[in-house]
Amino acid sequence: MIAKVYLHHGPEFAPVFQGIAIFRDFPILQDQAKGVLKLKNAMTFRWPMKKCKVTDAIRFQCFGTEDEQDGVDGAKVKPFALYSTRIWEDSIAGKLESVAIRLTFTVDKKESSAIDMKYPANNCSSLQQAEESLRGKF
């Protein structure tokens, strides 16, 4: 499985958190953001397909890879997990299906960070087709 991360406006504008935060969370969020700042504007991470599971056309999970990339200032960025979550919302705006993608990684074997992005489900191509085309290439 290949994850291509594009930070079009740089890591300073990357999403480092989604959810509810309280004041006591700020130091933790700052530490996680420091790891995100070590990402280059474009990075590619790989997981062997044997470390991945495709559940359906939208949901997948990949855990554990030996891949390691050079980040900003020579930092070593090692991905850990890449997975998706299907989200259904039913509100006054109507019914919406979204997909959240989460990438977790460490920087220099110590700082643990993550990037979360949420997309409309109809913007995603079929993961089953992608999985079939990539099978055995890693």
CNS distance restraints for C-alpha pairs under 8 A (distance, minus, plus):
assign (resid   1 and name CA) (resid  46 and name CA) 5.66 0.50 0.50
assign (resid   1 and name CA) (resid  47 and name CA) 5.07 0.50 0.50
assign (resid   1 and name CA) (resid  48 and name CA) 6.31 0.50 0.50
assign (resid   1 and name CA) (resid  49 and name CA) 5.88 0.50 0.50
assign (resid   1 and name CA) (resid  52 and name CA) 7.26 0.50 0.50
assign (resid   1 and name CA) (resid  62 and name CA) 7.67 0.50 0.50
assign (resid   1 and name CA) (resid 131 and name CA) 7.39 0.50 0.50
assign (resid   1 and name CA) (resid 134 and name CA) 7.17 0.50 0.50
assign (resid   2 and name CA) (resid  44 and name CA) 6.88 0.50 0.50
assign (resid   2 and name CA) (resid  45 and name CA) 5.76 0.50 0.50
assign (resid   2 and name CA) (resid  46 and name CA) 4.60 0.50 0.50
assign (resid   2 and name CA) (resid  47 and name CA) 6.52 0.50 0.50
assign (resid   3 and name CA) (resid  44 and name CA) 5.64 0.50 0.50
assign (resid   3 and name CA) (resid  45 and name CA) 5.11 0.50 0.50
assign (resid   3 and name CA) (resid  46 and name CA) 6.34 0.50 0.50
assign (resid   3 and name CA) (resid  82 and name CA) 7.91 0.50 0.50
assign (resid   4 and name CA) (resid  42 and name CA) 7.24 0.50 0.50
assign (resid   4 and name CA) (resid  43 and name CA) 5.87 0.50 0.50
assign (resid   4 and name CA) (resid  44 and name CA) 4.43 0.50 0.50
assign (resid   4 and name CA) (resid  45 and name CA) 6.45 0.50 0.50
assign (resid   5 and name CA) (resid  41 and name CA) 7.68 0.50 0.50
assign (resid   5 and name CA) (resid  42 and name CA) 5.59 0.50 0.50
assign (resid   5 and name CA) (resid  43 and name CA) 5.22 0.50 0.50
assign (resid   5 and name CA) (resid  44 and name CA) 6.19 0.50 0.50
assign (resid   6 and name CA) (resid  41 and name CA) 5.67 0.50 0.50
assign (resid   6 and name CA) (resid  42 and name CA) 4.57 0.50 0.50
assign (resid   6 and name CA) (resid  43 and name CA) 6.73 0.50 0.50
assign (resid   7 and name CA) (resid  11 and name CA) 5.94 0.50 0.50
assign (resid   7 and name CA) (resid  13 and name CA) 7.57 0.50 0.50
assign (resid   7 and name CA) (resid  14 and name CA) 6.44 0.50 0.50
assign (resid   7 and name CA) (resid  40 and name CA) 7.61 0.50 0.50
assign (resid   7 and name CA) (resid  41 and name CA) 4.64 0.50 0.50
assign (resid   7 and name CA) (resid  42 and name CA) 6.25 0.50 0.50
assign (resid   8 and name CA) (resid  41 and name CA) 6.41 0.50 0.50
assign (resid   9 and name CA) (resid  13 and name CA) 6.17 0.50 0.50
assign (resid   9 and name CA) (resid  41 and name CA) 7.60 0.50 0.50
assign (resid  10 and name CA) (resid  14 and name CA) 7.04 0.50 0.50
assign (resid  10 and name CA) (resid  40 and name CA) 7.46 0.50 0.50
assign (resid  10 and name CA) (resid  41 and name CA) 5.33 0.50 0.50
assign (resid  11 and name CA) (resid  36 and name CA) 6.21 0.50 0.50
assign (resid  11 and name CA) (resid  37 and name CA) 5.16 0.50 0.50
assign (resid  11 and name CA) (resid  38 and name CA) 7.62 0.50 0.50
assign (resid  11 and name CA) (resid  39 and name CA) 6.36 0.50 0.50
assign (resid  11 and name CA) (resid  40 and name CA) 7.11 0.50 0.50
assign (resid  11 and name CA) (resid  41 and name CA) 6.59 0.50 0.50
assign (resid  12 and name CA) (resid  37 and name CA) 6.37 0.50 0.50
assign (resid  14 and name CA) (resid  36 and name CA) 7.40 0.50 0.50
assign (resid  14 and name CA) (resid 115 and name CA) 7.24 0.50 0.50
assign (resid  15 and name CA) (resid 115 and name CA) 5.81 0.50 0.50
assign (resid  15 and name CA) (resid 116 and name CA) 6.24 0.50 0.50
assign (resid  15 and name CA) (resid 117 and name CA) 7.12 0.50 0.50
assign (resid  16 and name CA) (resid  29 and name CA) 7.53 0.50 0.50
assign (resid  16 and name CA) (resid  32 and name CA) 7.13 0.50 0.50
assign (resid  16 and name CA) (resid  33 and name CA) 6.05 0.50 0.50
assign (resid  16 and name CA) (resid  36 and name CA) 7.24 0.50 0.50
assign (resid  16 and name CA) (resid 113 and name CA) 7.74 0.50 0.50
assign (resid  16 and name CA) (resid 114 and name CA) 6.24 0.50 0.50
assign (resid  16 and name CA) (resid 115 and name CA) 5.22 0.50 0.50
assign (resid  16 and name CA) (resid 116 and name CA) 6.74 0.50 0.50
assign (resid  17 and name CA) (resid  29 and name CA) 7.53 0.50 0.50
assign (resid  17 and name CA) (resid 114 and name CA) 7.78 0.50 0.50
assign (resid  17 and name CA) (resid 115 and name CA) 7.09 0.50 0.50
assign (resid  17 and name CA) (resid 116 and name CA) 6.72 0.50 0.50
assign (resid  18 and name CA) (resid 116 and name CA) 6.82 0.50 0.50
assign (resid  21 and name CA) (resid  25 and name CA) 5.95 0.50 0.50
assign (resid  21 and name CA) (resid  26 and name CA) 7.66 0.50 0.50
assign (resid  22 and name CA) (resid  26 and name CA) 7.28 0.50 0.50
assign (resid  25 and name CA) (resid  29 and name CA) 6.15 0.50 0.50
assign (resid  26 and name CA) (resid  30 and name CA) 6.04 0.50 0.50
assign (resid  27 and name CA) (resid  31 and name CA) 6.34 0.50 0.50
assign (resid  28 and name CA) (resid  32 and name CA) 6.30 0.50 0.50
assign (resid  29 and name CA) (resid  33 and name CA) 6.03 0.50 0.50
assign (resid  30 and name CA) (resid  34 and name CA) 6.31 0.50 0.50
assign (resid  31 and name CA) (resid  35 and name CA) 6.90 0.50 0.50
assign (resid  31 and name CA) (resid 111 and name CA) 7.34 0.50 0.50
assign (resid  32 and name CA) (resid  36 and name CA) 6.68 0.50 0.50
assign (resid  32 and name CA) (resid 111 and name CA) 6.93 0.50 0.50
assign (resid  32 and name CA) (resid 112 and name CA) 6.31 0.50 0.50
assign (resid  32 and name CA) (resid 113 and name CA) 4.68 0.50 0.50
assign (resid  32 and name CA) (resid 114 and name CA) 7.20 0.50 0.50
assign (resid  33 and name CA) (resid  37 and name CA) 6.29 0.50 0.50
assign (resid  33 and name CA) (resid 113 and name CA) 7.03 0.50 0.50
assign (resid  34 and name CA) (resid  38 and name CA) 6.93 0.50 0.50
assign (resid  35 and name CA) (resid  39 and name CA) 7.41 0.50 0.50
assign (resid  35 and name CA) (resid 106 and name CA) 7.29 0.50 0.50
assign (resid  35 and name CA) (resid 107 and name CA) 5.94 0.50 0.50
assign (resid  35 and name CA) (resid 111 and name CA) 6.02 0.50 0.50
assign (resid  35 and name CA) (resid 112 and name CA) 6.90 0.50 0.50
assign (resid  35 and name CA) (resid 113 and name CA) 5.64 0.50 0.50
assign (resid  36 and name CA) (resid 113 and name CA) 6.47 0.50 0.50
assign (resid  36 and name CA) (resid 114 and name CA) 7.36 0.50 0.50
assign (resid  36 and name CA) (resid 115 and name CA) 7.69 0.50 0.50
assign (resid  37 and name CA) (resid  72 and name CA) 7.73 0.50 0.50
assign (resid  38 and name CA) (resid  71 and name CA) 5.40 0.50 0.50
assign (resid  38 and name CA) (resid  72 and name CA) 4.81 0.50 0.50
assign (resid  38 and name CA) (resid  73 and name CA) 7.49 0.50 0.50
assign (resid  38 and name CA) (resid  75 and name CA) 6.51 0.50 0.50
assign (resid  38 and name CA) (resid  77 and name CA) 7.78 0.50 0.50
assign (resid  38 and name CA) (resid 107 and name CA) 7.46 0.50 0.50
assign (resid  39 and name CA) (resid  43 and name CA) 7.41 0.50 0.50
assign (resid  39 and name CA) (resid  71 and name CA) 5.12 0.50 0.50
assign (resid  39 and name CA) (resid  72 and name CA) 6.01 0.50 0.50
assign (resid  39 and name CA) (resid  77 and name CA) 7.49 0.50 0.50
assign (resid  40 and name CA) (resid  71 and name CA) 5.59 0.50 0.50
assign (resid  40 and name CA) (resid  72 and name CA) 5.86 0.50 0.50
assign (resid  43 and name CA) (resid  69 and name CA) 7.82 0.50 0.50
assign (resid  45 and name CA) (resid  67 and name CA) 6.66 0.50 0.50
assign (resid  45 and name CA) (resid  68 and name CA) 7.71 0.50 0.50
assign (resid  45 and name CA) (resid  69 and name CA) 7.64 0.50 0.50
assign (resid  45 and name CA) (resid  79 and name CA) 6.93 0.50 0.50
assign (resid  46 and name CA) (resid  65 and name CA) 7.24 0.50 0.50
assign (resid  46 and name CA) (resid  67 and name CA) 6.23 0.50 0.50
assign (resid  47 and name CA) (resid  51 and name CA) 6.48 0.50 0.50
assign (resid  47 and name CA) (resid  52 and name CA) 7.24 0.50 0.50
assign (resid  47 and name CA) (resid  62 and name CA) 6.70 0.50 0.50
assign (resid  47 and name CA) (resid  63 and name CA) 7.67 0.50 0.50
assign (resid  47 and name CA) (resid  64 and name CA) 7.20 0.50 0.50
assign (resid  47 and name CA) (resid  65 and name CA) 5.32 0.50 0.50
assign (resid  47 and name CA) (resid  66 and name CA) 7.89 0.50 0.50
assign (resid  47 and name CA) (resid  67 and name CA) 7.30 0.50 0.50
assign (resid  47 and name CA) (resid 138 and name CA) 7.49 0.50 0.50
assign (resid  48 and name CA) (resid  52 and name CA) 7.01 0.50 0.50
assign (resid  48 and name CA) (resid  65 and name CA) 7.00 0.50 0.50
assign (resid  48 and name CA) (resid 137 and name CA) 7.97 0.50 0.50
assign (resid  48 and name CA) (resid 138 and name CA) 4.96 0.50 0.50
assign (resid  49 and name CA) (resid  53 and name CA) 7.63 0.50 0.50
assign (resid  49 and name CA) (resid 131 and name CA) 7.85 0.50 0.50
assign (resid  49 and name CA) (resid 134 and name CA) 7.66 0.50 0.50
assign (resid  49 and name CA) (resid 135 and name CA) 6.30 0.50 0.50
assign (resid  49 and name CA) (resid 136 and name CA) 6.89 0.50 0.50
assign (resid  49 and name CA) (resid 137 and name CA) 7.98 0.50 0.50
assign (resid  49 and name CA) (resid 138 and name CA) 6.63 0.50 0.50
assign (resid  51 and name CA) (resid  62 and name CA) 5.60 0.50 0.50
assign (resid  51 and name CA) (resid  63 and name CA) 5.90 0.50 0.50
assign (resid  51 and name CA) (resid  64 and name CA) 6.59 0.50 0.50
assign (resid  51 and name CA) (resid  65 and name CA) 7.56 0.50 0.50
assign (resid  52 and name CA) (resid  60 and name CA) 7.17 0.50 0.50
assign (resid  52 and name CA) (resid  61 and name CA) 5.50 0.50 0.50
assign (resid  52 and name CA) (resid  62 and name CA) 4.11 0.50 0.50
assign (resid  52 and name CA) (resid  63 and name CA) 6.65 0.50 0.50
assign (resid  53 and name CA) (resid  60 and name CA) 5.58 0.50 0.50
assign (resid  53 and name CA) (resid  61 and name CA) 5.36 0.50 0.50
assign (resid  53 and name CA) (resid  62 and name CA) 6.49 0.50 0.50
assign (resid  54 and name CA) (resid  59 and name CA) 6.18 0.50 0.50
assign (resid  54 and name CA) (resid  60 and name CA) 4.29 0.50 0.50
assign (resid  54 and name CA) (resid  61 and name CA) 6.58 0.50 0.50
assign (resid  54 and name CA) (resid 127 and name CA) 7.11 0.50 0.50
assign (resid  54 and name CA) (resid 128 and name CA) 6.73 0.50 0.50
assign (resid  54 and name CA) (resid 131 and name CA) 7.26 0.50 0.50
assign (resid  55 and name CA) (resid  59 and name CA) 5.31 0.50 0.50
assign (resid  55 and name CA) (resid  60 and name CA) 5.54 0.50 0.50
assign (resid  56 and name CA) (resid  60 and name CA) 7.21 0.50 0.50
assign (resid  56 and name CA) (resid 127 and name CA) 7.21 0.50 0.50
assign (resid  56 and name CA) (resid 128 and name CA) 6.55 0.50 0.50
assign (resid  57 and name CA) (resid 125 and name CA) 7.88 0.50 0.50
assign (resid  57 and name CA) (resid 126 and name CA) 4.85 0.50 0.50
assign (resid  57 and name CA) (resid 127 and name CA) 4.87 0.50 0.50
assign (resid  57 and name CA) (resid 128 and name CA) 5.25 0.50 0.50
assign (resid  57 and name CA) (resid 129 and name CA) 7.99 0.50 0.50
assign (resid  58 and name CA) (resid  84 and name CA) 7.27 0.50 0.50
assign (resid  58 and name CA) (resid  85 and name CA) 7.92 0.50 0.50
assign (resid  58 and name CA) (resid  86 and name CA) 7.09 0.50 0.50
assign (resid  58 and name CA) (resid  99 and name CA) 7.30 0.50 0.50
assign (resid  58 and name CA) (resid 121 and name CA) 7.75 0.50 0.50
assign (resid  58 and name CA) (resid 124 and name CA) 7.44 0.50 0.50
assign (resid  58 and name CA) (resid 126 and name CA) 6.53 0.50 0.50
assign (resid  58 and name CA) (resid 127 and name CA) 5.89 0.50 0.50
assign (resid  59 and name CA) (resid  83 and name CA) 7.34 0.50 0.50
assign (resid  59 and name CA) (resid  84 and name CA) 5.25 0.50 0.50
assign (resid  59 and name CA) (resid  85 and name CA) 6.06 0.50 0.50
assign (resid  59 and name CA) (resid  86 and name CA) 6.72 0.50 0.50
assign (resid  59 and name CA) (resid 127 and name CA) 7.63 0.50 0.50
assign (resid  60 and name CA) (resid  83 and name CA) 5.48 0.50 0.50
assign (resid  60 and name CA) (resid  84 and name CA) 5.63 0.50 0.50
assign (resid  60 and name CA) (resid 127 and name CA) 7.69 0.50 0.50
assign (resid  61 and name CA) (resid  81 and name CA) 7.44 0.50 0.50
assign (resid  61 and name CA) (resid  82 and name CA) 5.91 0.50 0.50
assign (resid  61 and name CA) (resid  83 and name CA) 4.17 0.50 0.50
assign (resid  61 and name CA) (resid  84 and name CA) 6.60 0.50 0.50
assign (resid  62 and name CA) (resid  81 and name CA) 5.58 0.50 0.50
assign (resid  62 and name CA) (resid  82 and name CA) 5.17 0.50 0.50
assign (resid  62 and name CA) (resid  83 and name CA) 6.09 0.50 0.50
assign (resid  63 and name CA) (resid  80 and name CA) 5.86 0.50 0.50
assign (resid  63 and name CA) (resid  81 and name CA) 4.54 0.50 0.50
assign (resid  63 and name CA) (resid  82 and name CA) 6.66 0.50 0.50
assign (resid  64 and name CA) (resid  79 and name CA) 7.67 0.50 0.50
assign (resid  64 and name CA) (resid  80 and name CA) 5.21 0.50 0.50
assign (resid  64 and name CA) (resid  81 and name CA) 6.42 0.50 0.50
assign (resid  65 and name CA) (resid  79 and name CA) 7.03 0.50 0.50
assign (resid  65 and name CA) (resid  80 and name CA) 6.55 0.50 0.50
assign (resid  66 and name CA) (resid  78 and name CA) 7.74 0.50 0.50
assign (resid  67 and name CA) (resid  78 and name CA) 6.31 0.50 0.50
assign (resid  67 and name CA) (resid  79 and name CA) 7.00 0.50 0.50
assign (resid  68 and name CA) (resid  76 and name CA) 6.51 0.50 0.50
assign (resid  68 and name CA) (resid  77 and name CA) 5.62 0.50 0.50
assign (resid  68 and name CA) (resid  78 and name CA) 4.49 0.50 0.50
assign (resid  68 and name CA) (resid  79 and name CA) 6.98 0.50 0.50
assign (resid  69 and name CA) (resid  76 and name CA) 5.85 0.50 0.50
assign (resid  69 and name CA) (resid  77 and name CA) 5.17 0.50 0.50
assign (resid  69 and name CA) (resid  78 and name CA) 6.45 0.50 0.50
assign (resid  70 and name CA) (resid  74 and name CA) 5.63 0.50 0.50
assign (resid  70 and name CA) (resid  75 and name CA) 5.77 0.50 0.50
assign (resid  70 and name CA) (resid  76 and name CA) 5.02 0.50 0.50
assign (resid  70 and name CA) (resid  77 and name CA) 6.09 0.50 0.50
assign (resid  71 and name CA) (resid  75 and name CA) 4.82 0.50 0.50
assign (resid  71 and name CA) (resid  76 and name CA) 5.89 0.50 0.50
assign (resid  71 and name CA) (resid  77 and name CA) 5.97 0.50 0.50
assign (resid  75 and name CA) (resid 107 and name CA) 6.45 0.50 0.50
assign (resid  75 and name CA) (resid 108 and name CA) 5.94 0.50 0.50
assign (resid  76 and name CA) (resid 107 and name CA) 5.55 0.50 0.50
assign (resid  76 and name CA) (resid 108 and name CA) 4.93 0.50 0.50
assign (resid  76 and name CA) (resid 109 and name CA) 7.61 0.50 0.50
assign (resid  77 and name CA) (resid 105 and name CA) 6.74 0.50 0.50
assign (resid  77 and name CA) (resid 106 and name CA) 5.85 0.50 0.50
assign (resid  77 and name CA) (resid 107 and name CA) 4.69 0.50 0.50
assign (resid  77 and name CA) (resid 108 and name CA) 6.49 0.50 0.50
assign (resid  78 and name CA) (resid 105 and name CA) 5.46 0.50 0.50
assign (resid  78 and name CA) (resid 106 and name CA) 5.34 0.50 0.50
assign (resid  78 and name CA) (resid 107 and name CA) 6.46 0.50 0.50
assign (resid  78 and name CA) (resid 108 and name CA) 7.93 0.50 0.50
assign (resid  78 and name CA) (resid 109 and name CA) 7.63 0.50 0.50
assign (resid  79 and name CA) (resid 103 and name CA) 7.31 0.50 0.50
assign (resid  79 and name CA) (resid 104 and name CA) 5.99 0.50 0.50
assign (resid  79 and name CA) (resid 105 and name CA) 4.02 0.50 0.50
assign (resid  79 and name CA) (resid 106 and name CA) 6.39 0.50 0.50
assign (resid  80 and name CA) (resid 103 and name CA) 7.63 0.50 0.50
assign (resid  80 and name CA) (resid 104 and name CA) 5.54 0.50 0.50
assign (resid  80 and name CA) (resid 105 and name CA) 5.05 0.50 0.50
assign (resid  80 and name CA) (resid 106 and name CA) 7.34 0.50 0.50
assign (resid  81 and name CA) (resid 102 and name CA) 7.68 0.50 0.50
assign (resid  81 and name CA) (resid 103 and name CA) 5.77 0.50 0.50
assign (resid  81 and name CA) (resid 104 and name CA) 5.16 0.50 0.50
assign (resid  81 and name CA) (resid 105 and name CA) 7.02 0.50 0.50
assign (resid  82 and name CA) (resid 101 and name CA) 7.22 0.50 0.50
assign (resid  82 and name CA) (resid 102 and name CA) 5.63 0.50 0.50
assign (resid  82 and name CA) (resid 103 and name CA) 4.60 0.50 0.50
assign (resid  82 and name CA) (resid 104 and name CA) 6.54 0.50 0.50
assign (resid  83 and name CA) (resid 101 and name CA) 5.81 0.50 0.50
assign (resid  83 and name CA) (resid 102 and name CA) 5.54 0.50 0.50
assign (resid  83 and name CA) (resid 103 and name CA) 6.93 0.50 0.50
assign (resid  84 and name CA) (resid  99 and name CA) 6.49 0.50 0.50
assign (resid  84 and name CA) (resid 100 and name CA) 5.44 0.50 0.50
assign (resid  84 and name CA) (resid 101 and name CA) 4.46 0.50 0.50
assign (resid  84 and name CA) (resid 102 and name CA) 6.33 0.50 0.50
assign (resid  85 and name CA) (resid  99 and name CA) 5.60 0.50 0.50
assign (resid  85 and name CA) (resid 100 and name CA) 5.14 0.50 0.50
assign (resid  85 and name CA) (resid 101 and name CA) 6.63 0.50 0.50
assign (resid  86 and name CA) (resid  97 and name CA) 7.18 0.50 0.50
assign (resid  86 and name CA) (resid  98 and name CA) 5.96 0.50 0.50
assign (resid  86 and name CA) (resid  99 and name CA) 4.77 0.50 0.50
assign (resid  86 and name CA) (resid 100 and name CA) 6.59 0.50 0.50
assign (resid  87 and name CA) (resid  97 and name CA) 5.72 0.50 0.50
assign (resid  87 and name CA) (resid  98 and name CA) 5.00 0.50 0.50
assign (resid  87 and name CA) (resid  99 and name CA) 5.93 0.50 0.50
assign (resid  87 and name CA) (resid 100 and name CA) 7.34 0.50 0.50
assign (resid  88 and name CA) (resid  95 and name CA) 7.28 0.50 0.50
assign (resid  88 and name CA) (resid  96 and name CA) 5.86 0.50 0.50
assign (resid  88 and name CA) (resid  97 and name CA) 4.72 0.50 0.50
assign (resid  88 and name CA) (resid  98 and name CA) 6.45 0.50 0.50
assign (resid  89 and name CA) (resid  94 and name CA) 7.94 0.50 0.50
assign (resid  89 and name CA) (resid  95 and name CA) 5.64 0.50 0.50
assign (resid  89 and name CA) (resid  96 and name CA) 5.11 0.50 0.50
assign (resid  89 and name CA) (resid  97 and name CA) 6.43 0.50 0.50
assign (resid  90 and name CA) (resid  94 and name CA) 5.71 0.50 0.50
assign (resid  90 and name CA) (resid  95 and name CA) 4.40 0.50 0.50
assign (resid  90 and name CA) (resid  96 and name CA) 6.41 0.50 0.50
assign (resid  91 and name CA) (resid  95 and name CA) 6.41 0.50 0.50
assign (resid  96 and name CA) (resid 120 and name CA) 7.67 0.50 0.50
assign (resid  97 and name CA) (resid 120 and name CA) 6.28 0.50 0.50
assign (resid  97 and name CA) (resid 121 and name CA) 5.56 0.50 0.50
assign (resid  98 and name CA) (resid 118 and name CA) 6.58 0.50 0.50
assign (resid  98 and name CA) (resid 119 and name CA) 5.51 0.50 0.50
assign (resid  98 and name CA) (resid 120 and name CA) 4.40 0.50 0.50
assign (resid  98 and name CA) (resid 121 and name CA) 4.54 0.50 0.50
assign (resid  98 and name CA) (resid 122 and name CA) 8.00 0.50 0.50
assign (resid  99 and name CA) (resid 118 and name CA) 5.56 0.50 0.50
assign (resid  99 and name CA) (resid 119 and name CA) 5.30 0.50 0.50
assign (resid  99 and name CA) (resid 120 and name CA) 6.23 0.50 0.50
assign (resid  99 and name CA) (resid 121 and name CA) 5.40 0.50 0.50
assign (resid 100 and name CA) (resid 116 and name CA) 6.77 0.50 0.50
assign (resid 100 and name CA) (resid 117 and name CA) 5.49 0.50 0.50
assign (resid 100 and name CA) (resid 118 and name CA) 4.15 0.50 0.50
assign (resid 100 and name CA) (resid 119 and name CA) 6.32 0.50 0.50
assign (resid 101 and name CA) (resid 116 and name CA) 5.70 0.50 0.50
assign (resid 101 and name CA) (resid 117 and name CA) 5.38 0.50 0.50
assign (resid 101 and name CA) (resid 118 and name CA) 6.36 0.50 0.50
assign (resid 102 and name CA) (resid 114 and name CA) 6.80 0.50 0.50
assign (resid 102 and name CA) (resid 115 and name CA) 5.75 0.50 0.50
assign (resid 102 and name CA) (resid 116 and name CA) 4.53 0.50 0.50
assign (resid 102 and name CA) (resid 117 and name CA) 6.69 0.50 0.50
assign (resid 103 and name CA) (resid 114 and name CA) 5.40 0.50 0.50
assign (resid 103 and name CA) (resid 115 and name CA) 5.32 0.50 0.50
assign (resid 103 and name CA) (resid 116 and name CA) 6.60 0.50 0.50
assign (resid 104 and name CA) (resid 112 and name CA) 7.26 0.50 0.50
assign (resid 104 and name CA) (resid 113 and name CA) 5.76 0.50 0.50
assign (resid 104 and name CA) (resid 114 and name CA) 4.21 0.50 0.50
assign (resid 104 and name CA) (resid 115 and name CA) 6.63 0.50 0.50
assign (resid 105 and name CA) (resid 112 and name CA) 5.82 0.50 0.50
assign (resid 105 and name CA) (resid 113 and name CA) 5.49 0.50 0.50
assign (resid 105 and name CA) (resid 114 and name CA) 6.16 0.50 0.50
assign (resid 106 and name CA) (resid 110 and name CA) 6.09 0.50 0.50
assign (resid 106 and name CA) (resid 111 and name CA) 5.22 0.50 0.50
assign (resid 106 and name CA) (resid 112 and name CA) 4.45 0.50 0.50
assign (resid 106 and name CA) (resid 113 and name CA) 6.09 0.50 0.50
assign (resid 107 and name CA) (resid 111 and name CA) 5.16 0.50 0.50
assign (resid 107 and name CA) (resid 112 and name CA) 6.71 0.50 0.50
assign (resid 107 and name CA) (resid 113 and name CA) 7.87 0.50 0.50
assign (resid 119 and name CA) (resid 123 and name CA) 6.79 0.50 0.50
assign (resid 119 and name CA) (resid 124 and name CA) 7.82 0.50 0.50
assign (resid 120 and name CA) (resid 124 and name CA) 7.52 0.50 0.50
assign (resid 126 and name CA) (resid 130 and name CA) 6.59 0.50 0.50
assign (resid 127 and name CA) (resid 131 and name CA) 5.90 0.50 0.50
assign (resid 128 and name CA) (resid 132 and name CA) 6.18 0.50 0.50
assign (resid 129 and name CA) (resid 133 and name CA) 6.30 0.50 0.50
assign (resid 130 and name CA) (resid 134 and name CA) 6.18 0.50 0.50
assign (resid 131 and name CA) (resid 135 and name CA) 5.89 0.50 0.50
assign (resid 134 and name CA) (resid 138 and name CA) 7.92 0.50 0.50
